[in-house]
Amino acid sequence: MTLIGFLVLTALVIAMGTRSTARYEAERAETSPGLATRRSR
């Protein structure tokens, strides 16, 4: 039971982080279109 709870919480954290990152990338692309396509090396 503990393992199942741990896995559920881990999946929730990963899902929330993915959505937050996608939202950040979308907002950054709107404000500065030139920087969204350029990758730093």
Backbone as a printed PyTorch tensor [residue, N CA C, xyz], in Angstrom:
tensor([[[  0.8240,  -1.1990,   0.0000],
         [  0.0000,   0.0000,   0.0000],
         [  0.8680,   1.2620,   0.0000]],

        [[  1.9200,   1.2380,   0.8030],
         [  2.8250,   2.3870,   0.8610],
         [  3.5020,   2.6070,  -0.4790]],

        [[  3.9020,   1.5130,  -1.1260],
         [  4.5590,   1.6190,  -2.4240],
         [  3.6200,   2.2230,  -3.4620]],

        [[  2.3760,   1.8210,  -3.4480],
         [  1.3980,   2.3660,  -4.3950],
         [  1.2080,   3.8650,  -4.1590]],

        [[  1.1080,   4.2820,  -2.9200],
         [  0.9840,   5.7070,  -2.6000],
         [  2.1950,   6.4930,  -3.0530]],

        [[  3.3680,   5.9260,  -2.8310],
         [  4.6000,   6.5930,  -3.2580],
         [  4.6280,   6.7650,  -4.7740]],

        [[  4.2510,   5.7130,  -5.5020],
         [  4.2500,   5.7890,  -6.9630],
         [  3.2270,   6.7940,  -7.4750]],

        [[  2.0670,   6.8470,  -6.8460],
         [  1.0420,   7.8090,  -7.2510],
         [  1.5290,   9.2400,  -7.0210]],

        [[  2.1180,   9.4960,  -5.8640],
         [  2.6270,  10.8400,  -5.5810],
         [  3.7640,  11.2220,  -6.5240]],

        [[  4.6320,  10.2730,  -6.8230],
         [  5.7180,  10.5450,  -7.7540],
         [  5.1780,  10.8850,  -9.1390]],

        [[  4.1920,  10.1320,  -9.6100],
         [  3.5820,  10.4120, -10.9120],
         [  2.9120,  11.7850, -10.9110]],

        [[  2.2780,  12.1450,  -9.8050],
         [  1.6220,  13.4470,  -9.7040],
         [  2.6400,  14.5820,  -9.7890]],

        [[  3.7500,  14.4460,  -9.0900],
         [  4.7880,  15.4720,  -9.1230],
         [  5.3680,  15.6090, -10.5400]],

        [[  5.5990,  14.4910, -11.2020],
         [  6.1350,  14.5340, -12.5640],
         [  5.1340,  15.2010, -13.5130]],

        [[  3.8540,  14.8590, -13.3850],
         [  2.8230,  15.4570, -14.2400],
         [  2.7230,  16.9580, -14.0140]],

        [[  2.7480,  17.3760, -12.7590],
         [  2.6630,  18.8110, -12.4610],
         [  3.8840,  19.5520, -12.9930]],

        [[  5.0610,  18.9650, -12.8580],
         [  6.2710,  19.5910, -13.3710],
         [  6.2680,  19.7040, -14.8820]],

        [[  5.7470,  18.6980, -15.5510],
         [  5.6890,  18.7230, -17.0130],
         [  4.7420,  19.8210, -17.4900]],

        [[  3.5900,  19.9440, -16.8530],
         [  2.6380,  20.9890, -17.2440],
         [  3.2030,  22.3660, -16.9670]],

        [[  3.8530,  22.5260, -15.8300],
         [  4.4240,  23.8170, -15.4740],
         [  5.5030,  24.2180, -16.4710]],

        [[  6.3420,  23.2640, -16.8530],
         [  7.4020,  23.5500, -17.8230],
         [  6.8160,  23.8940, -19.1770]],

        [[  5.7770,  23.1690, -19.6070],
         [  5.1470,  23.4460, -20.8960],
         [  4.5280,  24.8440, -20.8920]],

        [[  3.9000,  25.2220, -19.7840],
         [  3.2960,  26.5500, -19.6840],
         [  4.3790,  27.6250, -19.7390]],

        [[  5.4960,  27.4020, -19.0410],
         [  6.6030,  28.3580, -19.0510],
         [  7.1700,  28.5170, -20.4530]],

        [[  7.3660,  27.4000, -21.1500],
         [  7.9000,  27.4630, -22.5100],
         [  6.9490,  28.2060, -23.4390]],

        [[  5.6500,  27.9870, -23.2940],
         [  4.6720,  28.6730, -24.1420],
         [  4.6770,  30.1760, -23.8860]],

        [[  4.7430,  30.5600, -22.6240],
         [  4.7810,  31.9880, -22.2990],
         [  6.0630,  32.6230, -22.8020]],

        [[  7.1690,  31.9180, -22.6930],
         [  8.4470,  32.4590, -23.1580],
         [  8.4420,  32.6040, -24.6670]],

        [[  7.8090,  31.6710, -25.3750],
         [  7.7320,  31.7360, -26.8340],
         [  6.8800,  32.9230, -27.2770]],

        [[  5.8410,  33.2490, -26.5130],
         [  4.9880,  34.3840, -26.8610],
         [  5.7120,  35.7090, -26.6730]],

        [[  6.4790,  35.8380, -25.6020],
         [  7.1260,  37.1060, -25.2990],
         [  8.3640,  37.3420, -26.1450]],

        [[  9.0880,  36.2820, -26.4810],
         [ 10.3010,  36.4470, -27.2840],
         [ 10.4180,  35.3060, -28.2940]],

        [[  9.8050,  35.4580, -29.4660],
         [  9.7900,  34.3700, -30.4560],
         [ 11.1870,  33.9690, -30.9340]],

        [[ 12.1300,  34.8810, -30.9440],
         [ 13.4770,  34.5580, -31.4160],
         [ 14.2220,  33.6210, -30.4790]],

        [[ 13.9710,  33.7380, -29.1960],
         [ 14.6910,  32.9130, -28.2250],
         [ 14.1060,  31.5110, -28.0950]],

        [[ 12.8530,  31.3290, -28.4730],
         [ 12.2010,  30.0380, -28.2910],
         [ 12.8060,  28.9620, -29.1980]],

        [[ 13.2360,  29.3640, -30.4040],
         [ 13.7680,  28.3780, -31.3260],
         [ 15.2810,  28.2100, -31.1840]],

        [[ 15.9310,  29.1810, -30.5840],
         [ 17.3800,  29.1280, -30.4280],
         [ 17.7590,  28.3110, -29.2140]],

        [[ 18.6830,  27.3780, -29.3810],
         [ 19.1450,  26.5500, -28.2490],
         [ 20.5580,  26.9730, -27.8690]],

        [[ 20.8050,  27.0950, -26.5760],
         [ 22.1490,  27.4360, -26.1270],
         [ 23.0160,  26.1860, -26.1390]],

        [[ 24.2690,  26.3700, -26.5020],
         [ 25.1780,  25.2120, -26.5960],
         [ 26.2240,  25.2350, -25.5170]]])
